[in-house]
Amino acid sequence: MTEGTEDLREVDLSMMRSMFSGVSGLRVHQTKMDVIGNNIANVNTVGFKSGRVTFQEVFSQTLRGAGAPDIALGRGGTNPMQVGLGLGLASIDTIMTRGNPQRTDNPTDLSIEGDGFFIVRKSNTDTYYFTRAGNFSIDEYGFLNLNGMIVQGWLDYNVETGEFYTERDLVPINIFEGGPIQNKRIIPPKVTENAVFSGNLNSDALSIEEYNATNDPSEPDLSISDLDSAKAAMEKLNEVRPGSTCRVPFTVYDRLGNAHEIYLNFIKQRADASGSEWIVFAEPDGQTTFTTQTVLFDANGKLINSTLTSLIITPPASLGTGDFEVKINLSGLTCFSANNSVNPSSIDGYPTGKFVNLSIGSDGVITGIYSNGQMQPLGLIALASFSNPAGLQKAGDTLYLVTPNSGDFVKQKPGDSAGVLNPGTLEMSNVDLAKEFTEMIITQRGFQANSRIITTSDEMLQELVALKR
């Protein structure tokens, strides 16, 4: 082979190297454009995390190795001579920065302030999936779900403290069933045990003793021996001096949630320089016999003593429940020259309540709100944390799967290191359109430049072929 032919072969190979470098450049820039297109397409996708492409040069052909310098001979060293063979993909990364929250005011919409993920499952036998999308809804059977996938968390909790057992396995969150109370569509009633009263009894009220002392001798004296005589005495005293007696209605509930209307009646019995004495009786008091109690006030209008400490309520046998005791606290009463103003300030117990609505707190606790004004925990949403979230594998539908490089997930309750929840908001895509459009221009120019390499190499090859003419 002649020296000229050898030179031509080297020129031909160099043309081929440049052409294949241009082809590799076109290929990876096309991949980068694919990622950019996907980012822009998902600019409004809830919980979407954008992708990023990085390049790296591939293997270089060494034409001459490096030469070491020789001090003795006075010869300098030489650097290696290498020709690169193009570029390839270094990585396609998922950028896990948080997207901005968008306010929706939907009680089942949630976003995470932190690095955690919601945990969902397509079925009880399927693997766990992870997502940042919190556009949840409640299906017919009460499951909290994301497009048919059930959100995972905990249902069991300590009834006394309200603390959920987060060390237990994850379960599908159902707001109507499961946990300490199986049927959460209703909240069981609570029997009334305590009733506290406060207010004033008018010291200017006409007493039975005063009425009898000034009564017309032809009229019978007032006395209280039964319920009828007590009602007659109240009517007569109010007729002579309006506002002399006080009748206080209040409602108590038995063990089954049945309401019982009770009245506390106060009648002034007597008064002197040392204070006043009042008669108090309940109507009805649940007893077969009529009973009265006394309330004593000192000369300063302060309560000294009350013999009424409790009431035994006897519901009708047809209701299917027995007697219950209500403790009565009258320590908040006074006896001053002012209108009667006694009212129940605190009464526990409540009837059966039906589920009305729910709320989700930043701590992930789902709380049910019921028609009787009561609330109870329905479940706790779990979050997952990873040592390397960027190592998760996208599985479509804004879902991620565990990979060997992400590490296994650690279940946590909101408020731990995984973050807290922001109810009524959704996390939007973290795509930066300005950045994506800039990357698009740069990628287009890179693709264009690599195409020029191919066309220029082709023209040079044509010139090389023309040399034989």
Secondary structure, 3 states (H helix, E strand, C coil): CCHHHHHHHHHHHHHHHHHHHHHHHHHHHHHHHHHHHHHHHCCCCCCCCCEEEEEEECCEEEEECCECCECCCCECCECCEEEECCEEEEEEEECCCCCCEEECCCCCEEEEECCCEEEEECCCCCCEEEECCCECEECCCCEEEECCEEEEEECCECCCCCCECCCCCCEECECCCCCCCCCCCEECCECCCEEEEEEECCCCCCCHHHHHHHCCCCCCCCCCCCHHHHHHHHHHHHHHCCCCCEEEEEEEECCCCCEEEEEEEEEEEEEECCEEEEEEEEECCCCCCCCCEEEEEECCCEEEEECCCEEEECCCHHHCCCCEEEEEEEEEEECCCCCCCCEEEEECCECCEEEEEEEECCCCEEEEEECCCCEEEEEEECEEECCCHHHCEEEECCEEECCCCCCCCEEECCCCCCCEEEECEEECCCCCHHHHHHHHHHHHHHHHHHHHHHHHHHHHHHHHHHHHC
